[in-house]
Amino acid sequence: MTDKPEIDFPGGAAPDELVITDVTVGEGAEAAPGSTVQVHYLGVEFDSGEEFDSSWSRGESINFPLGNLIKGWQEGIPGMKVGGRRQLICPPSLAYGPAGGGHRLSGKTLIFVIDLLGVS
């Protein structure tokens, strides 16, 4: 996958729980809790559809230890295989917490599309 993803908005009310959708199932190594993952990702706000972050826009993928990421990623990436693309819809409780939490995305439901490029 070399193209920046486009997000199809689910519409309706934002979910209260993590929603995991495999867009493409990979065939490589599987991410486990505690893995370090190399990803390309796109993040948009559920309500507005506005992009707030994207490794695609920066032109390079990133490496993260899963334990350092928001809970939605910690719960939504394990089980994913290299070469896969997965969409996560993260309610505030699994993203940046309730409104007023000090982060510009606090209180917002977020949609991420993640391409898993590597696992270590």
Buried (B, 14 or more C-beta within 10 A) or exposed (E): BEEBBEBEEBEEEBEEEBBBBEBBEBEBBBBEEEBBBBBBBBBBBBEEEEBEBBBBEEEEBEEBEBEEBBBBBBBBBBBBBBBBBBBBBBBBBBBBBEEEEEEEBBBBBBBBBBBBBBBE
